[in-house]
Amino acid sequence: MFGMPERPAVCSQFKAAEDVCGIDQADAIRLIGWWEKATAVA
């Protein structure tokens, strides 16, 4: 969706924060997994 007009503004305005995204790619992937589990519908 990069460069497409359909891309939501919130996506291009997002600024990564260490408390949300971690300190590196591995940390970000781990945190995404945690959020997926924490918000999964039972």
Steps between C-alpha positions, in 0.01 A plus 500: 500500500803728512447794266134417434225752575299226676767469769355628830660823623559343841745256338722771354476708817601213732829554680655193659540521877738273692235405757270380220745377235806399701861578421552295185322281244514186717347690790227639274410152372487367857276787610268456200458135601426604857237754385342242269461254790389768746223625270389169348132417523451183701 
